[in-house]
Amino acid sequence: MIPVPPEIVAVLEGRPDIGTLDQAFILLTVDDEGVADVCLLSRSEMEADPGEVRLVVAGRKARANLGRSGQATLVAVAGGVPNYLALRTRATVEADGALAVALSVTRVLRDDLGIELHPIMFRVEERLAVTERWERSTALLGELRRLGGGSAGPAPRTGSPRGRD
């Protein structure tokens, strides 16, 4: 198992504060025709520890691609350096129109060529917490941890918490 780099764990830590600029993270998946799909995520939809990355996607294409292939690539900028993490699904929880996924790292590329890169940023507005349903993401990430999707426990494949679809 390849550990999640400490700088990525750190950059995903916490939740964005209303009124600030925060990094938008790129999650790449591939459809059944081999075409890349881009999904932008915030820290409110992700978390990590040294053993895995956990995230929630609500987009129809990203959910379908992850469900079919079980693979994705996360792009995150930490310390001015882009990091590309190849990920493989360990566990999923699908509920309330979203898919929560625990992913193991299969490859890490730290693209440090001495050129400082600034991440894609977004203004954290109060309405985003409502429209992007951040409370749902928090609940689903907690459900993944509770079911043992965390790095310390066994990896369940799928579940439908509290009878929701």
PyMOL commands that place a pseudoatom at each C-alpha (Angstrom):
pseudoatom trace, name=CA, resn=MET, resi=1, chain=A, elem=C, hetatm=0, pos=[0.000, 0.000, 0.000]
pseudoatom trace, name=CA, resn=ILE, resi=2, chain=A, elem=C, hetatm=0, pos=[1.257, 3.464, -0.898]
pseudoatom trace, name=CA, resn=PRO, resi=3, chain=A, elem=C, hetatm=0, pos=[0.575, 6.033, 1.842]
pseudoatom trace, name=CA, resn=VAL, resi=4, chain=A, elem=C, hetatm=0, pos=[-1.201, 9.296, 1.151]
pseudoatom trace, name=CA, resn=PRO, resi=5, chain=A, elem=C, hetatm=0, pos=[1.583, 11.908, 1.211]
pseudoatom trace, name=CA, resn=PRO, resi=6, chain=A, elem=C, hetatm=0, pos=[1.536, 14.006, 4.411]
pseudoatom trace, name=CA, resn=GLU, resi=7, chain=A, elem=C, hetatm=0, pos=[1.266, 17.254, 2.435]
pseudoatom trace, name=CA, resn=ILE, resi=8, chain=A, elem=C, hetatm=0, pos=[-1.931, 15.959, 0.775]
pseudoatom trace, name=CA, resn=VAL, resi=9, chain=A, elem=C, hetatm=0, pos=[-3.415, 14.874, 4.107]
pseudoatom trace, name=CA, resn=ALA, resi=10, chain=A, elem=C, hetatm=0, pos=[-2.657, 18.391, 5.371]
pseudoatom trace, name=CA, resn=VAL, resi=11, chain=A, elem=C, hetatm=0, pos=[-4.114, 20.233, 2.359]
pseudoatom trace, name=CA, resn=LEU, resi=12, chain=A, elem=C, hetatm=0, pos=[-7.373, 18.223, 2.650]
pseudoatom trace, name=CA, resn=GLU, resi=13, chain=A, elem=C, hetatm=0, pos=[-7.684, 18.804, 6.402]
pseudoatom trace, name=CA, resn=GLY, resi=14, chain=A, elem=C, hetatm=0, pos=[-10.555, 20.875, 7.757]
pseudoatom trace, name=CA, resn=ARG, resi=15, chain=A, elem=C, hetatm=0, pos=[-13.431, 22.599, 6.053]
pseudoatom trace, name=CA, resn=PRO, resi=16, chain=A, elem=C, hetatm=0, pos=[-13.413, 25.827, 4.036]
pseudoatom trace, name=CA, resn=ASP, resi=17, chain=A, elem=C, hetatm=0, pos=[-14.470, 29.004, 5.846]
pseudoatom trace, name=CA, resn=ILE, resi=18, chain=A, elem=C, hetatm=0, pos=[-17.253, 31.167, 4.412]
pseudoatom trace, name=CA, resn=GLY, resi=19, chain=A, elem=C, hetatm=0, pos=[-15.871, 34.269, 2.707]
pseudoatom trace, name=CA, resn=THR, resi=20, chain=A, elem=C, hetatm=0, pos=[-12.395, 32.873, 2.021]
pseudoatom trace, name=CA, resn=LEU, resi=21, chain=A, elem=C, hetatm=0, pos=[-10.680, 31.571, -1.090]
pseudoatom trace, name=CA, resn=ASP, resi=22, chain=A, elem=C, hetatm=0, pos=[-10.085, 27.824, -1.023]
pseudoatom trace, name=CA, resn=GLN, resi=23, chain=A, elem=C, hetatm=0, pos=[-8.585, 25.246, -3.364]
pseudoatom trace, name=CA, resn=ALA, resi=24, chain=A, elem=C, hetatm=0, pos=[-10.807, 23.413, -5.837]
pseudoatom trace, name=CA, resn=PHE, resi=25, chain=A, elem=C, hetatm=0, pos=[-9.451, 19.882, -6.311]
pseudoatom trace, name=CA, resn=ILE, resi=26, chain=A, elem=C, hetatm=0, pos=[-9.618, 18.090, -9.648]
pseudoatom trace, name=CA, resn=LEU, resi=27, chain=A, elem=C, hetatm=0, pos=[-10.884, 14.518, -9.710]
pseudoatom trace, name=CA, resn=LEU, resi=28, chain=A, elem=C, hetatm=0, pos=[-10.452, 12.788, -13.065]
pseudoatom trace, name=CA, resn=THR, resi=29, chain=A, elem=C, hetatm=0, pos=[-12.425, 9.688, -14.023]
pseudoatom trace, name=CA, resn=VAL, resi=30, chain=A, elem=C, hetatm=0, pos=[-12.792, 7.955, -17.383]
pseudoatom trace, name=CA, resn=ASP, resi=31, chain=A, elem=C, hetatm=0, pos=[-16.037, 6.950, -19.051]
pseudoatom trace, name=CA, resn=ASP, resi=32, chain=A, elem=C, hetatm=0, pos=[-16.640, 3.638, -20.847]
pseudoatom trace, name=CA, resn=GLU, resi=33, chain=A, elem=C, hetatm=0, pos=[-15.363, 5.156, -24.125]
pseudoatom trace, name=CA, resn=GLY, resi=34, chain=A, elem=C, hetatm=0, pos=[-12.087, 6.278, -22.545]
pseudoatom trace, name=CA, resn=VAL, resi=35, chain=A, elem=C, hetatm=0, pos=[-13.023, 9.963, -22.394]
pseudoatom trace, name=CA, resn=ALA, resi=36, chain=A, elem=C, hetatm=0, pos=[-11.839, 11.837, -19.294]
pseudoatom trace, name=CA, resn=ASP, resi=37, chain=A, elem=C, hetatm=0, pos=[-14.425, 13.472, -17.048]
pseudoatom trace, name=CA, resn=VAL, resi=38, chain=A, elem=C, hetatm=0, pos=[-13.454, 16.298, -14.700]
pseudoatom trace, name=CA, resn=CYS, resi=39, chain=A, elem=C, hetatm=0, pos=[-15.121, 16.766, -11.339]
pseudoatom trace, name=CA, resn=LEU, resi=40, chain=A, elem=C, hetatm=0, pos=[-14.194, 19.705, -9.079]
pseudoatom trace, name=CA, resn=LEU, resi=41, chain=A, elem=C, hetatm=0, pos=[-14.339, 19.031, -5.345]
pseudoatom trace, name=CA, resn=SER, resi=42, chain=A, elem=C, hetatm=0, pos=[-13.815, 21.114, -2.232]
pseudoatom trace, name=CA, resn=ARG, resi=43, chain=A, elem=C, hetatm=0, pos=[-12.401, 20.095, 1.139]
pseudoatom trace, name=CA, resn=SER, resi=44, chain=A, elem=C, hetatm=0, pos=[-15.994, 19.869, 2.362]
pseudoatom trace, name=CA, resn=GLU, resi=45, chain=A, elem=C, hetatm=0, pos=[-16.371, 16.788, 0.128]
pseudoatom trace, name=CA, resn=MET, resi=46, chain=A, elem=C, hetatm=0, pos=[-13.052, 15.114, 0.935]
pseudoatom trace, name=CA, resn=GLU, resi=47, chain=A, elem=C, hetatm=0, pos=[-10.794, 13.925, 3.722]
pseudoatom trace, name=CA, resn=ALA, resi=48, chain=A, elem=C, hetatm=0, pos=[-7.668, 11.827, 3.990]
pseudoatom trace, name=CA, resn=ASP, resi=49, chain=A, elem=C, hetatm=0, pos=[-5.416, 10.039, 6.409]
pseudoatom trace, name=CA, resn=PRO, resi=50, chain=A, elem=C, hetatm=0, pos=[-2.137, 8.256, 5.663]
pseudoatom trace, name=CA, resn=GLY, resi=51, chain=A, elem=C, hetatm=0, pos=[-4.035, 5.121, 4.584]
pseudoatom trace, name=CA, resn=GLU, resi=52, chain=A, elem=C, hetatm=0, pos=[-6.627, 6.459, 2.144]
pseudoatom trace, name=CA, resn=VAL, resi=53, chain=A, elem=C, hetatm=0, pos=[-8.516, 9.326, 0.551]
pseudoatom trace, name=CA, resn=ARG, resi=54, chain=A, elem=C, hetatm=0, pos=[-12.270, 9.551, 1.132]
pseudoatom trace, name=CA, resn=LEU, resi=55, chain=A, elem=C, hetatm=0, pos=[-14.517, 11.694, -1.048]
pseudoatom trace, name=CA, resn=VAL, resi=56, chain=A, elem=C, hetatm=0, pos=[-18.124, 12.278, -2.028]
pseudoatom trace, name=CA, resn=VAL, resi=57, chain=A, elem=C, hetatm=0, pos=[-19.269, 12.845, -5.610]
pseudoatom trace, name=CA, resn=ALA, resi=58, chain=A, elem=C, hetatm=0, pos=[-22.780, 13.780, -6.637]
pseudoatom trace, name=CA, resn=GLY, resi=59, chain=A, elem=C, hetatm=0, pos=[-22.270, 14.255, -10.365]
pseudoatom trace, name=CA, resn=ARG, resi=60, chain=A, elem=C, hetatm=0, pos=[-23.947, 11.571, -12.460]
pseudoatom trace, name=CA, resn=LYS, resi=61, chain=A, elem=C, hetatm=0, pos=[-20.921, 10.952, -14.715]
pseudoatom trace, name=CA, resn=ALA, resi=62, chain=A, elem=C, hetatm=0, pos=[-18.353, 10.812, -11.909]
pseudoatom trace, name=CA, resn=ARG, resi=63, chain=A, elem=C, hetatm=0, pos=[-20.569, 8.404, -9.931]
pseudoatom trace, name=CA, resn=ALA, resi=64, chain=A, elem=C, hetatm=0, pos=[-21.035, 6.147, -12.952]
pseudoatom trace, name=CA, resn=ASN, resi=65, chain=A, elem=C, hetatm=0, pos=[-17.342, 6.204, -13.868]
pseudoatom trace, name=CA, resn=LEU, resi=66, chain=A, elem=C, hetatm=0, pos=[-16.188, 5.422, -10.333]
pseudoatom trace, name=CA, resn=GLY, resi=67, chain=A, elem=C, hetatm=0, pos=[-18.802, 2.711, -9.999]
pseudoatom trace, name=CA, resn=ARG, resi=68, chain=A, elem=C, hetatm=0, pos=[-17.733, 1.076, -13.249]
pseudoatom trace, name=CA, resn=SER, resi=69, chain=A, elem=C, hetatm=0, pos=[-13.940, 1.366, -13.162]
pseudoatom trace, name=CA, resn=GLY, resi=70, chain=A, elem=C, hetatm=0, pos=[-13.211, 1.921, -9.477]
pseudoatom trace, name=CA, resn=GLN, resi=71, chain=A, elem=C, hetatm=0, pos=[-10.370, 4.255, -10.482]
pseudoatom trace, name=CA, resn=ALA, resi=72, chain=A, elem=C, hetatm=0, pos=[-9.712, 7.988, -10.420]
pseudoatom trace, name=CA, resn=THR, resi=73, chain=A, elem=C, hetatm=0, pos=[-6.896, 10.517, -10.324]
pseudoatom trace, name=CA, resn=LEU, resi=74, chain=A, elem=C, hetatm=0, pos=[-6.834, 13.343, -7.804]
pseudoatom trace, name=CA, resn=VAL, resi=75, chain=A, elem=C, hetatm=0, pos=[-4.922, 16.532, -8.625]
pseudoatom trace, name=CA, resn=ALA, resi=76, chain=A, elem=C, hetatm=0, pos=[-3.987, 18.656, -5.620]
pseudoatom trace, name=CA, resn=VAL, resi=77, chain=A, elem=C, hetatm=0, pos=[-1.535, 21.512, -5.243]
pseudoatom trace, name=CA, resn=ALA, resi=78, chain=A, elem=C, hetatm=0, pos=[0.451, 21.521, -1.992]
pseudoatom trace, name=CA, resn=GLY, resi=79, chain=A, elem=C, hetatm=0, pos=[3.256, 23.958, -1.300]
pseudoatom trace, name=CA, resn=GLY, resi=80, chain=A, elem=C, hetatm=0, pos=[3.183, 25.266, -4.868]
pseudoatom trace, name=CA, resn=VAL, resi=81, chain=A, elem=C, hetatm=0, pos=[3.728, 21.761, -6.278]
pseudoatom trace, name=CA, resn=PRO, resi=82, chain=A, elem=C, hetatm=0, pos=[1.105, 19.755, -8.204]
pseudoatom trace, name=CA, resn=ASN, resi=83, chain=A, elem=C, hetatm=0, pos=[0.520, 16.223, -6.933]
pseudoatom trace, name=CA, resn=TYR, resi=84, chain=A, elem=C, hetatm=0, pos=[-1.243, 13.522, -8.924]
pseudoatom trace, name=CA, resn=LEU, resi=85, chain=A, elem=C, hetatm=0, pos=[-2.620, 10.579, -6.962]
pseudoatom trace, name=CA, resn=ALA, resi=86, chain=A, elem=C, hetatm=0, pos=[-3.843, 7.507, -8.844]
pseudoatom trace, name=CA, resn=LEU, resi=87, chain=A, elem=C, hetatm=0, pos=[-6.625, 6.002, -6.740]
pseudoatom trace, name=CA, resn=ARG, resi=88, chain=A, elem=C, hetatm=0, pos=[-8.486, 2.688, -6.564]
pseudoatom trace, name=CA, resn=THR, resi=89, chain=A, elem=C, hetatm=0, pos=[-11.816, 2.139, -4.807]
pseudoatom trace, name=CA, resn=ARG, resi=90, chain=A, elem=C, hetatm=0, pos=[-11.747, 0.263, -1.485]
pseudoatom trace, name=CA, resn=ALA, resi=91, chain=A, elem=C, hetatm=0, pos=[-15.275, 0.930, -0.246]
pseudoatom trace, name=CA, resn=THR, resi=92, chain=A, elem=C, hetatm=0, pos=[-18.394, 2.822, -1.264]
pseudoatom trace, name=CA, resn=VAL, resi=93, chain=A, elem=C, hetatm=0, pos=[-21.590, 4.101, 0.295]
pseudoatom trace, name=CA, resn=GLU, resi=94, chain=A, elem=C, hetatm=0, pos=[-24.307, 5.369, -2.014]
pseudoatom trace, name=CA, resn=ALA, resi=95, chain=A, elem=C, hetatm=0, pos=[-27.183, 7.398, -0.623]
pseudoatom trace, name=CA, resn=ASP, resi=96, chain=A, elem=C, hetatm=0, pos=[-29.248, 10.501, -1.235]
pseudoatom trace, name=CA, resn=GLY, resi=97, chain=A, elem=C, hetatm=0, pos=[-27.993, 11.020, -4.803]
pseudoatom trace, name=CA, resn=ALA, resi=98, chain=A, elem=C, hetatm=0, pos=[-24.302, 10.857, -3.942]
pseudoatom trace, name=CA, resn=LEU, resi=99, chain=A, elem=C, hetatm=0, pos=[-21.504, 8.304, -3.841]
pseudoatom trace, name=CA, resn=ALA, resi=100, chain=A, elem=C, hetatm=0, pos=[-18.996, 8.280, -0.980]
pseudoatom trace, name=CA, resn=VAL, resi=101, chain=A, elem=C, hetatm=0, pos=[-15.805, 6.438, -1.853]
pseudoatom trace, name=CA, resn=ALA, resi=102, chain=A, elem=C, hetatm=0, pos=[-12.792, 5.307, 0.173]
pseudoatom trace, name=CA, resn=LEU, resi=103, chain=A, elem=C, hetatm=0, pos=[-9.787, 5.037, -2.145]
pseudoatom trace, name=CA, resn=SER, resi=104, chain=A, elem=C, hetatm=0, pos=[-6.313, 3.578, -1.820]
pseudoatom trace, name=CA, resn=VAL, resi=105, chain=A, elem=C, hetatm=0, pos=[-3.381, 5.303, -3.473]
pseudoatom trace, name=CA, resn=THR, resi=106, chain=A, elem=C, hetatm=0, pos=[-1.788, 3.200, -6.218]
pseudoatom trace, name=CA, resn=ARG, resi=107, chain=A, elem=C, hetatm=0, pos=[0.671, 5.800, -7.499]
pseudoatom trace, name=CA, resn=VAL, resi=108, chain=A, elem=C, hetatm=0, pos=[1.876, 9.281, -6.546]
pseudoatom trace, name=CA, resn=LEU, resi=109, chain=A, elem=C, hetatm=0, pos=[3.549, 11.765, -8.846]
pseudoatom trace, name=CA, resn=ARG, resi=110, chain=A, elem=C, hetatm=0, pos=[4.871, 14.959, -7.292]
pseudoatom trace, name=CA, resn=ASP, resi=111, chain=A, elem=C, hetatm=0, pos=[5.495, 17.198, -10.306]
pseudoatom trace, name=CA, resn=ASP, resi=112, chain=A, elem=C, hetatm=0, pos=[8.188, 19.394, -8.772]
pseudoatom trace, name=CA, resn=LEU, resi=113, chain=A, elem=C, hetatm=0, pos=[10.046, 21.070, -11.613]
pseudoatom trace, name=CA, resn=GLY, resi=114, chain=A, elem=C, hetatm=0, pos=[10.874, 24.181, -9.603]
pseudoatom trace, name=CA, resn=ILE, resi=115, chain=A, elem=C, hetatm=0, pos=[7.965, 26.115, -11.098]
pseudoatom trace, name=CA, resn=GLU, resi=116, chain=A, elem=C, hetatm=0, pos=[5.610, 27.379, -8.408]
pseudoatom trace, name=CA, resn=LEU, resi=117, chain=A, elem=C, hetatm=0, pos=[2.038, 26.507, -9.286]
pseudoatom trace, name=CA, resn=HIS, resi=118, chain=A, elem=C, hetatm=0, pos=[-1.018, 28.112, -7.724]
pseudoatom trace, name=CA, resn=PRO, resi=119, chain=A, elem=C, hetatm=0, pos=[-4.117, 25.953, -7.293]
pseudoatom trace, name=CA, resn=ILE, resi=120, chain=A, elem=C, hetatm=0, pos=[-7.512, 26.605, -8.818]
pseudoatom trace, name=CA, resn=MET, resi=121, chain=A, elem=C, hetatm=0, pos=[-9.333, 28.643, -6.179]
pseudoatom trace, name=CA, resn=PHE, resi=122, chain=A, elem=C, hetatm=0, pos=[-12.974, 29.432, -5.482]
pseudoatom trace, name=CA, resn=ARG, resi=123, chain=A, elem=C, hetatm=0, pos=[-14.710, 31.924, -3.205]
pseudoatom trace, name=CA, resn=VAL, resi=124, chain=A, elem=C, hetatm=0, pos=[-16.479, 30.035, -0.421]
pseudoatom trace, name=CA, resn=GLU, resi=125, chain=A, elem=C, hetatm=0, pos=[-19.977, 31.473, -0.289]
pseudoatom trace, name=CA, resn=GLU, resi=126, chain=A, elem=C, hetatm=0, pos=[-22.620, 30.541, 2.225]
pseudoatom trace, name=CA, resn=ARG, resi=127, chain=A, elem=C, hetatm=0, pos=[-24.988, 29.410, -0.533]
pseudoatom trace, name=CA, resn=LEU, resi=128, chain=A, elem=C, hetatm=0, pos=[-22.461, 26.744, -1.626]
pseudoatom trace, name=CA, resn=ALA, resi=129, chain=A, elem=C, hetatm=0, pos=[-22.903, 24.866, 1.630]
pseudoatom trace, name=CA, resn=VAL, resi=130, chain=A, elem=C, hetatm=0, pos=[-26.613, 24.578, 0.775]
pseudoatom trace, name=CA, resn=THR, resi=131, chain=A, elem=C, hetatm=0, pos=[-26.510, 24.027, -2.996]
pseudoatom trace, name=CA, resn=GLU, resi=132, chain=A, elem=C, hetatm=0, pos=[-23.605, 21.551, -2.827]
pseudoatom trace, name=CA, resn=ARG, resi=133, chain=A, elem=C, hetatm=0, pos=[-25.209, 19.854, 0.217]
pseudoatom trace, name=CA, resn=TRP, resi=134, chain=A, elem=C, hetatm=0, pos=[-22.080, 19.834, 2.358]
pseudoatom trace, name=CA, resn=GLU, resi=135, chain=A, elem=C, hetatm=0, pos=[-24.019, 18.356, 5.281]
pseudoatom trace, name=CA, resn=ARG, resi=136, chain=A, elem=C, hetatm=0, pos=[-24.735, 15.303, 3.118]
pseudoatom trace, name=CA, resn=SER, resi=137, chain=A, elem=C, hetatm=0, pos=[-21.025, 14.956, 2.344]
pseudoatom trace, name=CA, resn=THR, resi=138, chain=A, elem=C, hetatm=0, pos=[-20.141, 15.181, 6.032]
pseudoatom trace, name=CA, resn=ALA, resi=139, chain=A, elem=C, hetatm=0, pos=[-22.708, 12.495, 6.879]
pseudoatom trace, name=CA, resn=LEU, resi=140, chain=A, elem=C, hetatm=0, pos=[-21.582, 10.162, 4.076]
pseudoatom trace, name=CA, resn=LEU, resi=141, chain=A, elem=C, hetatm=0, pos=[-17.894, 10.520, 4.943]
pseudoatom trace, name=CA, resn=GLY, resi=142, chain=A, elem=C, hetatm=0, pos=[-18.794, 9.675, 8.543]
pseudoatom trace, name=CA, resn=GLU, resi=143, chain=A, elem=C, hetatm=0, pos=[-20.768, 6.660, 7.352]
pseudoatom trace, name=CA, resn=LEU, resi=144, chain=A, elem=C, hetatm=0, pos=[-17.759, 5.406, 5.371]
pseudoatom trace, name=CA, resn=ARG, resi=145, chain=A, elem=C, hetatm=0, pos=[-15.581, 5.652, 8.479]
pseudoatom trace, name=CA, resn=ARG, resi=146, chain=A, elem=C, hetatm=0, pos=[-18.258, 3.969, 10.618]
pseudoatom trace, name=CA, resn=LEU, resi=147, chain=A, elem=C, hetatm=0, pos=[-18.557, 1.046, 8.180]
pseudoatom trace, name=CA, resn=GLY, resi=148, chain=A, elem=C, hetatm=0, pos=[-14.816, 0.456, 8.335]
pseudoatom trace, name=CA, resn=GLY, resi=149, chain=A, elem=C, hetatm=0, pos=[-13.860, 2.229, 5.124]
pseudoatom trace, name=CA, resn=GLY, resi=150, chain=A, elem=C, hetatm=0, pos=[-11.125, 3.974, 7.115]
pseudoatom trace, name=CA, resn=SER, resi=151, chain=A, elem=C, hetatm=0, pos=[-7.574, 2.759, 6.762]
pseudoatom trace, name=CA, resn=ALA, resi=152, chain=A, elem=C, hetatm=0, pos=[-7.707, 0.837, 10.041]
pseudoatom trace, name=CA, resn=GLY, resi=153, chain=A, elem=C, hetatm=0, pos=[-10.654, -1.377, 9.185]
pseudoatom trace, name=CA, resn=PRO, resi=154, chain=A, elem=C, hetatm=0, pos=[-11.885, -3.848, 6.573]
pseudoatom trace, name=CA, resn=ALA, resi=155, chain=A, elem=C, hetatm=0, pos=[-13.153, -2.411, 3.310]
pseudoatom trace, name=CA, resn=PRO, resi=156, chain=A, elem=C, hetatm=0, pos=[-16.850, -3.029, 2.653]
pseudoatom trace, name=CA, resn=ARG, resi=157, chain=A, elem=C, hetatm=0, pos=[-17.855, -2.809, -0.997]
pseudoatom trace, name=CA, resn=THR, resi=158, chain=A, elem=C, hetatm=0, pos=[-21.202, -1.052, -0.937]
pseudoatom trace, name=CA, resn=GLY, resi=159, chain=A, elem=C, hetatm=0, pos=[-23.889, -0.112, 1.476]
pseudoatom trace, name=CA, resn=SER, resi=160, chain=A, elem=C, hetatm=0, pos=[-27.055, 1.908, 1.641]
pseudoatom trace, name=CA, resn=PRO, resi=161, chain=A, elem=C, hetatm=0, pos=[-27.044, 3.592, 5.056]
pseudoatom trace, name=CA, resn=ARG, resi=162, chain=A, elem=C, hetatm=0, pos=[-30.303, 3.983, 6.953]
pseudoatom trace, name=CA, resn=GLY, resi=163, chain=A, elem=C, hetatm=0, pos=[-32.251, 2.433, 4.085]
pseudoatom trace, name=CA, resn=ARG, resi=164, chain=A, elem=C, hetatm=0, pos=[-31.752, 5.417, 1.773]
pseudoatom trace, name=CA, resn=ASP, resi=165, chain=A, elem=C, hetatm=0, pos=[-31.078, 4.930, -1.921]
for i in range(1, 165): cmd.bond("trace and resi %d" % i, "trace and resi %d" % (i + 1))
show_as sticks, trace
zoom trace
